[in-house]
Amino acid sequence: MVILDSDTYVVSVMDAAGLYQMFSPDVYRNETLTPEALAFLNKELASDVELYYFVRQRFYLSMKKALEYRANTNLQDNEFLRHRIDN
């Protein structure tokens, strides 16, 4: 799952193997992050625990805000995603 907040962070996810990031151009169309920038971010997140937790915290705050927005506006899923991408 990828959720990008207003500062265009890629959310890192922890699985059994450790840190990794998933990035979907279908979800994020603005192409702010180049493949090189994404690779750099992945490396930094994997090597910097404080940065990882900072990004994870931003993800939770962004997700909470987005879910509250959706609950208050009764948007369908595709409209909800479009709002998150455009704003």
C-alpha positions as CSV (number, residue, x, y, z in Angstrom):
1,M,0.0,0.0,0.0
2,V,1.3,3.4,-0.9
3,I,-0.1,6.6,0.7
4,L,1.6,9.9,-0.2
5,D,1.0,12.9,2.0
6,S,1.3,16.5,1.0
7,D,5.1,16.4,1.3
8,T,5.2,13.5,-1.2
9,Y,6.8,10.9,1.1
10,V,6.8,7.3,0.0
11,V,5.5,5.3,2.9
12,S,7.9,2.6,4.0
13,V,6.4,-0.8,5.1
14,M,7.9,-3.3,7.5
15,D,7.5,-7.0,6.6
16,A,9.2,-10.1,7.9
17,A,12.3,-9.3,5.8
18,G,12.6,-5.8,7.2
19,L,12.2,-2.4,5.5
20,Y,11.0,-2.0,1.9
21,Q,9.0,0.5,0.0
22,M,6.3,-0.1,-2.6
23,F,5.7,2.5,-5.3
24,S,2.8,2.4,-7.7
25,P,2.7,4.9,-10.7
26,D,-0.9,4.0,-11.1
27,V,-1.6,5.6,-7.7
28,Y,0.8,8.5,-7.9
29,R,0.7,10.2,-11.3
30,N,2.7,13.4,-10.7
31,E,6.1,11.7,-11.0
32,T,7.7,14.0,-8.4
33,L,10.0,11.2,-7.4
34,T,12.3,9.9,-10.1
35,P,13.6,6.3,-9.9
36,E,16.9,7.7,-8.7
37,A,15.2,9.7,-6.0
38,L,13.1,6.7,-5.0
39,A,16.2,4.5,-4.8
40,F,18.0,7.1,-2.6
41,L,15.0,7.3,-0.3
42,N,14.8,3.5,0.0
43,K,18.5,3.4,0.9
44,E,18.1,6.2,3.5
45,L,15.1,4.7,5.1
46,A,16.7,1.3,5.3
47,S,19.8,2.7,7.0
48,D,18.3,5.4,9.2
49,V,15.8,4.1,11.8
50,E,14.9,7.6,13.0
51,L,14.0,8.6,9.5
52,Y,12.0,5.4,9.0
53,Y,9.9,6.1,12.0
54,F,9.5,9.8,11.0
55,V,8.1,8.7,7.6
56,R,5.9,6.1,9.2
57,Q,4.5,8.7,11.6
58,R,3.7,11.0,8.7
59,F,1.9,8.1,6.9
60,Y,-0.3,7.5,9.9
61,L,-1.2,11.2,10.3
62,S,-1.9,11.4,6.5
63,M,-4.0,8.3,6.5
64,K,-6.0,9.5,9.5
65,K,-6.6,12.8,7.9
66,A,-7.6,11.2,4.6
67,L,-10.0,8.7,6.2
68,E,-11.7,11.6,8.2
69,Y,-12.0,13.5,4.9
70,R,-13.6,10.5,3.2
71,A,-16.0,9.9,6.1
72,N,-17.1,13.6,6.1
73,T,-17.6,13.8,2.3
74,N,-18.9,10.3,1.5
75,L,-16.7,9.9,-1.5
76,Q,-16.5,6.7,-3.4
77,D,-13.1,5.0,-3.5
78,N,-12.0,6.2,-6.9
79,E,-13.1,9.8,-6.1
80,F,-11.2,9.5,-2.8
81,L,-8.0,8.4,-4.5
82,R,-8.4,11.2,-7.1
83,H,-8.7,13.7,-4.3
84,R,-5.6,12.4,-2.5
85,I,-3.6,12.6,-5.8
86,D,-4.7,16.0,-6.8
87,N,-4.4,17.6,-3.4
